[in-house]
Amino acid sequence: MLTTFGMITPMTAGIVLVIALVIFGPGKLPDLGKALGKGIKEFKSATDGDEKEVKEVKEVKTVKIEKE
């Protein structure tokens, strides 16, 4: 028997798809796919250092208030 470490076989993908279909139903699967694809795209752009997709981070100044 051949063992594959870290590789998804077609049988494994099919089982996962059937379980997802049972849990979420056929109406929610396209929405989940879109959300997953968008998340992967944002993660890739963040790790690649793509300047266009990175949002600006504004500095926040803290003010110390003393009680009298």
KOLBA-914757 format. One record per residue: residue number from 1; x, y, z of N, C-alpha, C in turn; residue in one letter. Coordinates in pm, whole numbers. Atoms other than C-alpha are relative to their C-alpha. Layout:
BEGIN
[NUM [X Y Z] [X Y Z] [X Y Z] "A"] ...
//
This chain:
BEGIN
[1 [84 -118 0] [0 0 0] [89 124 0] "M"] [2 [-77 -122 14] [135 339 -101] [-57 106 92] "L"] [3 [45 -106 -89] [117 609 163] [42 134 -57] "T"] [4 [-30 -135 47] [99 973 65] [-11 95 117] "T"] [5 [-1 -95 -110] [196 1232 320] [-22 141 -56] "F"] [6 [27 -136 40] [40 1573 270] [-64 15 -136] "G"] [7 [64 -8 131] [-124 1487 -61] [-146 -41 14] "M"] [8 [143 32 -4] [-499 1484 -112] [-32 -86 -122] "I"] [9 [37 91 107] [-616 1187 -315] [-143 33 -44] "T"] [10 [138 -25 44] [-936 1201 -522] [-104 -62 94] "P"] [11 [93 64 -94] [-1102 960 -276] [-18 87 124] "M"] [12 [8 -87 -118] [-1020 1189 18] [-78 126 -32] "T"] [13 [72 -121 40] [-1144 1496 -170] [-150 -28 -13] "A"] [14 [142 38 14] [-1471 1316 -250] [-68 -17 134] "G"] [15 [57 19 -133] [-1526 1216 111] [-21 134 68] "I"] [16 [12 -133 -60] [-1462 1572 229] [-115 78 -64] "V"] [17 [109 -68 70] [-1702 1708 -35] [-136 -52 45] "L"] [18 [127 58 -46] [-1979 1467 71] [-31 45 143] "V"] [19 [22 -45 -138] [-1932 1558 438] [-40 147 4] "I"] [20 [35 -141 6] [-1941 1930 355] [-141 19 -53] "A"] [21 [135 -8 56] [-2257 1876 148] [-104 -36 105] "L"] [22 [93 41 -104] [-2426 1699 438] [-10 107 109] "V"] [23 [0 -97 -110] [-2323 1961 695] [-62 133 -43] "I"] [24 [40 -135 39] [-2383 2283 499] [-117 4 -97] "F"] [25 [108 1 98] [-2632 2180 232] [45 56 -133] "G"] [26 [-43 -43 134] [-2617 2250 -141] [-11 150 -23] "P"] [27 [17 -144 19] [-2725 2615 -105] [118 82 49] "G"] [28 [-109 -76 -61] [-2430 2725 106] [137 -32 -59] "K"] [29 [-131 38 52] [-2148 2545 -76] [61 102 -96] "L"] [30 [-62 -102 86] [-2100 2809 -350] [50 121 80] "P"] [31 [-43 -113 -84] [-2083 3084 -85] [128 -35 77] "D"] [32 [-121 43 -72] [-1827 2883 113] [120 -5 -93] "L"] [33 [-108 4 99] [-1621 2829 -202] [52 138 -34] "G"] [34 [-40 -137 29] [-1621 3199 -282] [78 60 115] "K"] [35 [-67 -54 -117] [-1523 3290 73] [139 -61 16] "A"] [36 [-129 67 -10] [-1243 3033 74] [96 52 -107] "L"] [37 [-84 -53 107] [-1110 3155 -261] [46 142 27] "G"] [38 [-36 -139 -33] [-1119 3518 -148] [104 3 112] "K"] [39 [-96 5 -110] [-936 3429 172] [138 -43 -46] "G"] [40 [-128 46 54] [-665 3241 -15] [66 110 -83] "I"] [41 [-54 -108 83] [-625 3531 -260] [59 112 87] "K"] [42 [-49 -104 -90] [-589 3784 23] [125 -45 74] "E"] [43 [-117 53 -68] [-342 3558 204] [122 2 -92] "F"] [44 [-110 -1 96] [-129 3521 -110] [52 141 -23] "K"] [45 [-44 -137 26] [-125 3895 -174] [71 58 122] "S"] [46 [-67 -49 -120] [-29 3962 187] [139 -61 16] "A"] [47 [-130 65 -15] [255 3709 185] [96 38 -112] "T"] [48 [-86 -41 111] [385 3823 -155] [48 144 18] "D"] [49 [-37 -140 -22] [407 4180 -29] [-54 91 -107] "G"] [50 [62 -81 105] [179 4315 -299] [-48 131 61] "D"] [51 [29 -130 -58] [160 4686 -224] [-142 47 -29] "E"] [52 [133 -46 38] [-174 4734 -401] [-107 -53 95] "K"] [53 [102 63 -82] [-366 4497 -176] [17 27 149] "E"] [54 [-26 -23 -143] [-207 4595 154] [-65 132 40] "V"] [55 [68 -120 -48] [-418 4842 347] [93 78 90] "K"] [56 [-83 -85 -84] [-263 5136 523] [-34 -20 146] "E"] [57 [20 10 -144] [-215 5108 894] [26 138 59] "V"] [58 [-13 -133 -58] [-275 5432 1078] [54 -12 141] "K"] [59 [-55 -3 -134] [-83 5519 1389] [-106 48 98] "E"] [60 [93 -40 -104] [-283 5545 1705] [83 49 117] "V"] [61 [-73 -56 -112] [-151 5774 1974] [-83 -20 126] "K"] [62 [68 16 -127] [-234 5699 2332] [27 121 86] "T"] [63 [-12 -116 -87] [-296 5977 2577] [-25 -50 141] "V"] [64 [14 42 -139] [-243 5918 2943] [-77 109 76] "K"] [65 [83 -93 -76] [-511 6079 3157] [27 -23 148] "I"] [66 [-30 9 -143] [-414 6152 3514] [-119 45 80] "E"] [67 [110 -38 -90] [-672 6160 3790] [52 99 102] "K"] [68 [-41 -101 -98] [-661 6457 4023] [-48 -35 137] "E"] 
//
